[in-house]
């Protein structure tokens, strides 16, 4: 009786021990471990998806050029007065679609820094060579003369060229603004466009201090949209 009882007891004990041993051997890859792995994978996937969503959002918020990749374009960061020297802090290079920049737009700060504004420059205006004066533009002029850019009515129709001498009259009033001033440069409206908006034709003139003051007063008296009328002096002898 006792002999038969021991094997049954031993069998139960062996079975229980084997079951516990089997459970311990399965623990390294048990339900809890698998759940922990799944949790880590979910957190990693969520982080990746969040990063991708942020990149997509940033790309959607960044304005894209209307006609593809933009072209480096130099723009003015603040209003610059006529005759003021452009500094490195006044300009920056941005990307602009071809439809929003003149063909002659400058592409680097070095092309503008140290040069004078031929006329007033507005904030975010695209800079072109025609809007700036080089250091040698006044070469040969009296030392007290200054270069000033003024809006005029259709300069090309009268054939004005650098070197011509002109008189200026204010539209509307007909006031005589300047007499016998030298033309340094001629800027047609197509050359001075910015952001697709055409500016009026302009002349860059060499002016004595008093002439510059008179022209400034004449410009100040002009109403919105008005320009100066020019008259070219005849050159050479009047008779052959």
ZAVEX-654621 format. One record per atom (N, C-alpha, C): residue in three letters; x, y, z. Coordinates in steps of 0.05 Angstrom, whole numbers, padded with zeros to 5 digits, always signed. Example, Ala and Ser with C-alpha at 12.3 -4.5 7.8 and 13.67 -1.06 7.14 Angstrom:
ALA+00264-00114+00156;ALA+00246-00090+00156;ALA+00264-00066+00156;SER+00257-00045+00142;SER+00273-00021+00143;SER+00258+00001+00157;
***
This chain:
UNK+00017-00024+00000;UNK+00000+00000+00000;UNK+00017+00025+00000;UNK+00036+00026+00018;UNK+00053+00049+00019;UNK+00071+00050-00005;UNK+00079+00027-00016;UNK+00096+00026-00039;UNK+00082+00038-00064;UNK+00056+00030-00065;UNK+00040+00041-00087;UNK+00035+00071-00084;UNK+00034+00080-00060;UNK+00028+00108-00054;UNK+00051+00126-00062;UNK+00076+00117-00057;UNK+00099+00134-00062;UNK+00101+00140-00092;UNK+00099+00121-00110;UNK+00102+00128-00139;UNK+00081+00149-00147;UNK+00056+00146-00136;UNK+00036+00166-00145;UNK+00044+00193-00134;UNK+00054+00194-00109;UNK+00062+00220-00098;UNK+00086+00230-00113;UNK+00105+00213-00119;UNK+00129+00221-00135;UNK+00121+00231-00162;UNK+00101+00217-00174;UNK+00092+00225-00201;UNK+00080+00253-00200;UNK+00064+00259-00179;UNK+00052+00286-00178;UNK+00073+00306-00173;UNK+00093+00299-00156;UNK+00114+00318-00150;UNK+00131+00323-00175;UNK+00137+00302-00190;UNK+00153+00305-00214;UNK+00138+00321-00235;UNK+00113+00315-00237;UNK+00097+00330-00257;UNK+00096+00359-00250;UNK+00092+00366-00224;UNK+00091+00394-00216;UNK+00118+00408-00221;UNK+00139+00394-00215;UNK+00166+00406-00219;UNK+00171+00411-00249;UNK+00163+00391-00265;UNK+00167+00394-00294;UNK+00150+00417-00305;UNK+00126+00421-00294;UNK+00109+00443-00303;UNK+00121+00470-00296;UNK+00132+00472-00271;UNK+00144+00497-00264;UNK+00169+00503-00280;UNK+00184+00482-00285;UNK+00209+00485-00302;UNK+00201+00494-00330;UNK+00180+00481-00341;UNK+00172+00489-00367;UNK+00162+00518-00369;UNK+00148+00527-00348;UNK+00138+00554-00347;UNK+00161+00574-00347;UNK+00182+00567-00330;UNK+00205+00585-00328;UNK+00220+00586-00355;UNK+00221+00563-00370;UNK+00236+00563-00395;UNK+00221+00579-00416;UNK+00194+00582-00413;UNK+00179+00597-00432;UNK+00178+00627-00426;UNK+00185+00636-00402;UNK+00183+00664-00393;UNK+00198+00684-00411;UNK+00223+00678-00420;UNK+00238+00697-00436;UNK+00222+00706-00461;UNK+00205+00689-00472;UNK+00188+00697-00495;UNK+00159+00694-00489;UNK+00152+00700-00465;UNK+00125+00697-00456;UNK+00107+00720-00465;UNK+00082+00720-00457;UNK+00063+00741-00465;UNK+00072+00769-00457;UNK+00083+00771-00432;UNK+00092+00798-00423;UNK+00114+00808-00441;UNK+00134+00791-00447;UNK+00157+00800-00463;UNK+00147+00808-00491;UNK+00130+00792-00503;UNK+00119+00799-00529;UNK+00103+00825-00529;UNK+00088+00829-00507;UNK+00073+00854-00504;UNK+00092+00878-00502;UNK+00114+00874-00487;UNK+00133+00896-00484;UNK+00146+00903-00511;UNK+00153+00882-00527;UNK+00164+00887-00553;UNK+00145+00902-00571;UNK+00119+00893-00571;UNK+00099+00906-00588;UNK+00096+00935-00579;UNK+00097+00941-00553;UNK+00094+00968-00544;UNK+00117+00986-00553;UNK+00142+00974-00552;UNK+00166+00990-00562;UNK+00163+00995-00592;UNK+00154+00975-00608;UNK+00151+00979-00637;UNK+00130+01001-00642;UNK+00108+01000-00627;UNK+00088+01021-00631;UNK+00098+01048-00626;UNK+00114+01051-00603;UNK+00125+01078-00597;UNK+00144+01087-00618;UNK+00162+01069-00628;UNK+00181+01076-00649;UNK+00166+01084-00675;UNK+00146+01069-00682;UNK+00131+01075-00707;UNK+00116+01102-00704;UNK+00106+01107-00680;UNK+00092+01133-00676;UNK+00111+01156-00679;UNK+00136+01153-00668;UNK+00156+01174-00671;UNK+00163+01179-00700;UNK+00167+01157-00715;UNK+00174+01160-00744;UNK+00151+01174-00759;UNK+00126+01166-00753;UNK+00103+01179-00767;UNK+00101+01208-00759;UNK+00106+01214-00734;UNK+00104+01242-00725;UNK+00125+01259-00739;UNK+00150+01249-00742;UNK+00170+01263-00756;UNK+00163+01268-00785;UNK+00153+01247-00798;UNK+00145+01249-00826;UNK+00123+01270-00830;UNK+00104+01270-00811;UNK+00082+01289-00812;UNK+00092+01318-00809;UNK+00112+01321-00792;UNK+00123+01348-00788;UNK+00137+01358-00813;UNK+00152+01340-00827;UNK+00166+01348-00851;UNK+00146+01355-00873;UNK+00124+01339-00875;UNK+00103+01345-00895;UNK+00090+01372-00889;UNK+00085+01378-00864;UNK+00073+01403-00856;UNK+00091+01427-00863;UNK+00117+01424-00857;UNK+00136+01446-00863;UNK+00137+01450-00893;UNK+00138+01428-00909;UNK+00139+01431-00938;UNK+00114+01444-00949;UNK+00091+01438-00936;UNK+00066+01450-00946;UNK+00064+01480-00939;UNK+00076+01488-00917;UNK+00075+01516-00909;UNK+00094+01533-00924;UNK+00117+01521-00934;UNK+00137+01536-00949;UNK+00126+01543-00976;UNK+00125+01569-00984;UNK+00115+01577-01010;UNK+00132+01566-01032;UNK+00120+01554-01051;UNK+00135+01543-01074;UNK+00134+01562-01098;UNK+00155+01565-01112;UNK+00155+01582-01136;UNK+00133+01574-01155;UNK+00120+01593-01168;UNK+00097+01587-01186;UNK+00106+01572-01210;UNK+00130+01576-01220;UNK+00138+01562-01245;UNK+00163+01545-01240;UNK+00163+01531-01218;UNK+00185+01512-01213;UNK+00206+01524-01194;UNK+00230+01514-01197;UNK+00252+01522-01179;UNK+00258+01552-01183;UNK+00261+01566-01160;UNK+00267+01594-01162;UNK+00295+01600-01170;UNK+00300+01625-01177;UNK+00327+01635-01185;UNK+00337+01654-01163;UNK+00362+01651-01155;UNK+00373+01670-01135;UNK+00369+01699-01145;UNK+00358+01715-01127;UNK+00351+01743-01134;UNK+00357+01761-01111;UNK+00370+01783-01116;UNK+00378+01802-01095;UNK+00355+01822-01091;UNK+00346+01824-01065;UNK+00325+01843-01059;UNK+00334+01862-01036;UNK+00320+01884-01034;UNK+00327+01904-01013;UNK+00311+01898-00988;UNK+00324+01900-00965;UNK+00311+01894-00939;UNK+00298+01918-00926;UNK+00304+01942-00935;UNK+00292+01966-00924;UNK+00290+01987-00945;UNK+00276+02009-00940;UNK+00276+02032-00958;UNK+00303+02045-00959;UNK+00313+02049-00982;UNK+00339+02062-00986;UNK+00335+02088-01002;UNK+00344+02110-00992;UNK+00341+02136-01006;UNK+00359+02138-01030;UNK+00351+02154-01050;UNK+00367+02159-01073;UNK+00394+02171-01065;UNK+00415+02160-01076;UNK+00442+02170-01070;UNK+00454+02157-01046;UNK+00439+02141-01031;UNK+00450+02127-01007;UNK+00466+02103-01016;UNK+00488+02097-01002;UNK+00505+02075-01008;UNK+00493+02049-00997;UNK+00491+02028-01013;UNK+00479+02003-01004;UNK+00500+01987-00988;UNK+00492+01977-00965;UNK+00509+01961-00948;UNK+00501+01932-00948;UNK+00517+01915-00936;UNK+00511+01886-00936;UNK+00486+01881-00920;UNK+00480+01898-00900;UNK+00456+01894-00884;UNK+00430+01903-00898;UNK+00433+01915-00921;UNK+00410+01926-00935;UNK+00398+01906-00955;UNK+00412+01884-00961;UNK+00404+01866-00982;UNK+00405+01837-00973;UNK+00390+01820-00987;UNK+00392+01791-00983;UNK+00385+01777-01009;UNK+00394+01752-01011;UNK+00388+01736-01035;UNK+00365+01717-01028;UNK+00344+01718-01045;UNK+00321+01700-01042;UNK+00316+01686-01069;UNK+00300+01665-01068;UNK+00293+01651-01092;UNK+00267+01663-01103;UNK+00267+01670-01128;UNK+00243+01681-01141;UNK+00238+01667-01167;UNK+00213+01660-01173;UNK+00207+01649-01200;UNK+00214+01669-01222;UNK+00220+01659-01245;UNK+00228+01676-01267;UNK+00207+01697-01274;UNK+00181+01690-01269;UNK+00159+01709-01275;UNK+00158+01732-01255;UNK+00172+01730-01233;UNK+00171+01751-01213;UNK+00197+01766-01210;UNK+00214+01765-01230;UNK+00240+01779-01228;UNK+00247+01789-01256;UNK+00259+01813-01258;UNK+00269+01822-01284;UNK+00292+01805-01294;UNK+00296+01804-01320;UNK+00317+01788-01331;UNK+00345+01797-01322;UNK+00347+01824-01315;UNK+00373+01835-01307;UNK+00377+01835-01276;UNK+00360+01821-01262;UNK+00361+01822-01232;UNK+00389+01812-01223;UNK+00399+01825-01203;UNK+00425+01817-01191;UNK+00421+01792-01175;UNK+00443+01776-01172;UNK+00440+01750-01159;UNK+00459+01748-01134;UNK+00475+01768-01129;UNK+00494+01766-01106;UNK+00497+01793-01092;UNK+00501+01794-01066;UNK+00505+01819-01052;UNK+00528+01835-01062;UNK+00550+01821-01071;UNK+00574+01834-01080;UNK+00568+01853-01103;UNK+00547+01847-01119;UNK+00541+01864-01142;UNK+00528+01890-01134;UNK+00520+01893-01109;UNK+00506+01918-01101;UNK+00520+01933-01078;UNK+00533+01918-01060;UNK+00545+01930-01036;UNK+00566+01951-01045;UNK+00564+01975-01033;UNK+00583+01996-01039;UNK+00575+02014-01062;UNK+00553+02008-01075;UNK+00543+02024-01097;UNK+00520+02042-01087;UNK+00516+02065-01101;UNK+00495+02083-01093;UNK+00468+02077-01106;UNK+00447+02082-01092;UNK+00420+02079-01104;UNK+00415+02101-01124;UNK+00408+02094-01149;UNK+00403+02114-01169;UNK+00377+02129-01164;UNK+00359+02117-01148;UNK+00334+02129-01141;UNK+00324+02116-01115;UNK+00302+02124-01104;UNK+00292+02111-01080;UNK+00287+02081-01084;UNK+00296+02064-01066;UNK+00292+02036-01067;UNK+00272+02028-01046;UNK+00252+02012-01053;UNK+00231+02004-01034;UNK+00237+01977-01022;UNK+00228+01972-00998;UNK+00232+01947-00984;UNK+00222+01924-01001;UNK+00238+01903-01004;UNK+00233+01879-01020;UNK+00234+01883-01050;UNK+00244+01906-01058;UNK+00247+01911-01087;UNK+00270+01894-01098;UNK+00266+01883-01122;UNK+00288+01868-01136;UNK+00308+01888-01147;UNK+00333+01883-01141;UNK+00354+01901-01150;UNK+00364+01893-01178;UNK+00367+01914-01195;UNK+00378+01910-01222;UNK+00401+01930-01225;UNK+00419+01926-01244;UNK+00441+01944-01248;UNK+00432+01973-01253;UNK+00409+01976-01266;UNK+00399+02002-01272;UNK+00390+02018-01248;UNK+00386+02005-01226;UNK+00377+02018-01201;UNK+00400+02027-01184;UNK+00425+02021-01193;UNK+00448+02028-01177;UNK+00468+02043-01193;UNK+00484+02059-01179;UNK+00504+02075-01192;UNK+00532+02065-01184;UNK+00549+02063-01204;UNK+00577+02055-01197;UNK+00593+02079-01188;UNK+00616+02073-01178;UNK+00633+02095-01167;UNK+00644+02113-01189;UNK+00645+02104-01214;UNK+00656+02120-01236;UNK+00636+02134-01253;UNK+00610+02133-01245;UNK+00589+02146-01261;UNK+00593+02176-01263;UNK+00603+02188-01243;UNK+00607+02217-01242;UNK+00635+02225-01252;UNK+00650+02206-01263;UNK+00677+02212-01272;UNK+00676+02235-01292;UNK+00693+02255-01289;UNK+00694+02278-01307;UNK+00675+02300-01300;UNK+00657+02296-01281;UNK+00639+02317-01272;UNK+00652+02333-01250;UNK+00643+02358-01246;UNK+00654+02374-01223;UNK+00651+02359-01197;UNK+00670+02363-01179;UNK+00672+02348-01154;UNK+00647+02351-01136;UNK+00633+02374-01139;UNK+00610+02378-01121;UNK+00584+02367-01133;UNK+00585+02356-01158;UNK+00561+02346-01170;UNK+00553+02319-01158;UNK+00527+02314-01159;UNK+00516+02289-01150;UNK+00500+02276-01172;UNK+00496+02250-01170;UNK+00479+02235-01189;UNK+00452+02230-01177;UNK+00431+02237-01192;UNK+00403+02234-01182;UNK+00386+02222-01204;UNK+00370+02202-01197;UNK+00352+02189-01216;UNK+00324+02201-01213;UNK+00312+02209-01235;UNK+00286+02222-01235;UNK+00267+02208-01255;UNK+00241+02207-01249;UNK+00222+02196-01268;UNK+00216+02216-01290;UNK+00215+02206-01314;UNK+00209+02224-01337;UNK+00188+02212-01355;UNK+00177+02228-01372;UNK+00156+02219-01391;UNK+00170+02208-01416;UNK+00169+02182-01421;UNK+00177+02170-01445;UNK+00204+02180-01456;UNK+00225+02173-01442;UNK+00252+02183-01451;UNK+00260+02172-01478;UNK+00253+02148-01484;UNK+00262+02135-01509;UNK+00250+02149-01534;UNK+00226+02160-01531;UNK+00213+02172-01555;UNK+00228+02196-01566;UNK+00243+02210-01549;UNK+00258+02234-01558;UNK+00288+02227-01563;UNK+00295+02201-01560;UNK+00322+02192-01566;UNK+00343+02202-01547;UNK+00336+02207-01522;UNK+00357+02217-01504;UNK+00377+02194-01498;UNK+00403+02202-01496;UNK+00424+02183-01491;UNK+00443+02195-01470;UNK+00459+02178-01457;UNK+00479+02188-01438;UNK+00497+02208-01452;UNK+00502+02230-01438;UNK+00518+02252-01450;UNK+00502+02275-01460;UNK+00475+02270-01465;UNK+00458+02292-01474;UNK+00455+02312-01451;UNK+00449+02337-01459;UNK+00442+02358-01439;UNK+00412+02363-01442;UNK+00398+02364-01420;UNK+00369+02367-01421;UNK+00359+02388-01401;UNK+00335+02398-01407;UNK+00320+02414-01388;UNK+00297+02397-01378;UNK+00288+02402-01353;UNK+00266+02387-01341;UNK+00243+02406-01334;UNK+00219+02396-01339;UNK+00194+02411-01332;UNK+00176+02392-01317;UNK+00161+02403-01297;UNK+00142+02388-01282;UNK+00116+02385-01297;UNK+00105+02361-01299;UNK+00079+02358-01312;UNK+00058+02370-01295;UNK+00037+02379-01307;UNK+00015+02391-01293;UNK+00019+02421-01290;UNK+00040+02430-01278;UNK+00045+02459-01274;UNK+00063+02471-01295;UNK+00079+02455-01308;UNK+00098+02465-01328;UNK+00121+02480-01316;UNK+00125+02477-01290;UNK+00147+02491-01277;UNK+00174+02482-01287;UNK+00192+02501-01293;UNK+00219+02494-01302;UNK+00235+02485-01278;UNK+00243+02459-01278;UNK+00256+02447-01255;UNK+00286+02448-01256;UNK+00298+02443-01280;UNK+00327+02443-01283;UNK+00334+02451-01311;UNK+00358+02463-01314;UNK+00367+02473-01340;UNK+00395+02462-01346;UNK+00398+02452-01371;UNK+00424+02444-01381;UNK+00439+02425-01363;UNK+00425+02403-01356;UNK+00438+02383-01339;UNK+00447+02359-01356;UNK+00468+02346-01348;UNK+00480+02323-01363;UNK+00466+02297-01356;UNK+00459+02282-01376;UNK+00447+02255-01372;UNK+00469+02235-01369;UNK+00469+02220-01346;UNK+00489+02200-01341;UNK+00480+02172-01350;UNK+00454+02167-01348;UNK+00443+02140-01355;UNK+00414+02143-01361;UNK+00404+02125-01378;UNK+00376+02124-01386;UNK+00365+02097-01379;UNK+00342+02096-01364;UNK+00330+02071-01356;UNK+00302+02070-01366;UNK+00297+02052-01386;UNK+00270+02048-01396;UNK+00253+02034-01375;UNK+00227+02036-01378;UNK+00209+02024-01359;UNK+00212+01994-01358;UNK+00218+01981-01381;UNK+00221+01952-01382;UNK+00245+01943-01366;UNK+00265+01961-01362;UNK+00289+01954-01347;UNK+00286+01956-01317;UNK+00266+01970-01308;UNK+00264+01976-01280;UNK+00239+01963-01267;UNK+00230+01941-01279;UNK+00207+01928-01267;UNK+00215+01911-01243;UNK+00197+01909-01225;UNK+00202+01892-01201;UNK+00176+01879-01194;UNK+00176+01852-01190;UNK+00152+01837-01183;UNK+00131+01840-01204;UNK+00138+01843-01229;UNK+00119+01845-01250;UNK+00106+01872-01254;UNK+00113+01892-01238;UNK+00101+01919-01239;UNK+00121+01938-01252;UNK+00113+01950-01275;UNK+00131+01968-01290;UNK+00133+01994-01276;UNK+00158+02004-01273;UNK+00163+02031-01263;UNK+00166+02050-01286;UNK+00162+02076-01281;UNK+00164+02095-01303;UNK+00193+02097-01313;UNK+00198+02107-01338;UNK+00225+02111-01347;UNK+00239+02131-01329;UNK+00265+02129-01327;UNK+00280+02147-01309;UNK+00306+02156-01323;UNK+00315+02179-01315;UNK+00341+02189-01323;UNK+00359+02192-01298;UNK+00384+02185-01300;UNK+00403+02191-01280;UNK+00418+02216-01289;UNK+00418+02237-01273;UNK+00429+02263-01281;UNK+00452+02271-01263;UNK+00471+02286-01274;UNK+00492+02298-01258;UNK+00483+02327-01251;UNK+00480+02332-01225;UNK+00469+02357-01216;UNK+00487+02372-01197;UNK+00488+02398-01200;UNK+00501+02414-01179;UNK+00483+02415-01155;UNK+00494+02422-01131;UNK+00478+02421-01107;UNK+00452+02437-01109;UNK+00452+02461-01121;UNK+00428+02477-01123;UNK+00409+02465-01143;UNK+00419+02453-01165;UNK+00402+02440-01184;UNK+00388+02416-01171;UNK+00403+02401-01155;UNK+00392+02377-01141;UNK+00370+02386-01122;UNK+00373+02409-01109;UNK+00352+02418-01091;UNK+00328+02426-01106;UNK+00331+02439-01129;UNK+00309+02448-01146;UNK+00294+02423-01157;UNK+00309+02403-01165;UNK+00296+02379-01176;UNK+00281+02365-01153;UNK+00292+02364-01130;UNK+00279+02351-01107;UNK+00252+02365-01101;UNK+00253+02392-01102;UNK+00228+02406-01097;UNK+00207+02401-01119;UNK+00217+02399-01144;UNK+00199+02394-01166;UNK+00187+02366-01164;UNK+00203+02347-01155;UNK+00192+02319-01151;UNK+00172+02319-01129;UNK+00177+02334-01108;UNK+00159+02335-01085;UNK+00132+02347-01092;UNK+00131+02364-01112;UNK+00106+02377-01120;UNK+00090+02360-01139;UNK+00102+02339-01150;UNK+00087+02322-01169;UNK+00066+02306-01154;UNK+00043+02302-01167;UNK+00022+02286-01156;UNK+00028+02256-01163;UNK+00013+02239-01151;UNK+00017+02210-01155;UNK+00015+02203-01185;UNK+00034+02188-01194;UNK+00034+02180-01222;UNK+00046+02199-01242;UNK+00053+02224-01233;UNK+00064+02244-01251;UNK+00095+02240-01253;UNK+00106+02251-01275;UNK+00134+02250-01279;UNK+00143+02277-01290;UNK+00169+02279-01295;UNK+00180+02303-01307;UNK+00181+02301-01338;UNK+00177+02323-01351;UNK+00180+02325-01380;UNK+00207+02335-01386;UNK+00221+02323-01405;UNK+00248+02332-01412;UNK+00249+02344-01440;UNK+00267+02363-01443;UNK+00273+02375-01469;UNK+00303+02373-01474;UNK+00310+02362-01497;UNK+00339+02358-01503;UNK+00350+02383-01516;UNK+00374+02391-01507;UNK+00389+02413-01519;UNK+00401+02403-01545;UNK+00400+02419-01566;UNK+00413+02412-01591;UNK+00443+02413-01588;UNK+00457+02394-01598;UNK+00486+02394-01595;UNK+00499+02401-01622;UNK+00523+02413-01621;UNK+00537+02420-01645;UNK+00527+02447-01656;UNK+00537+02453-01679;UNK+00530+02479-01691;UNK+00502+02478-01704;UNK+00488+02500-01702;UNK+00461+02501-01713;UNK+00461+02504-01743;UNK+00484+02511-01755;UNK+00486+02514-01784;UNK+00509+02498-01794;UNK+00507+02489-01819;UNK+00529+02474-01831;UNK+00548+02492-01845;
***
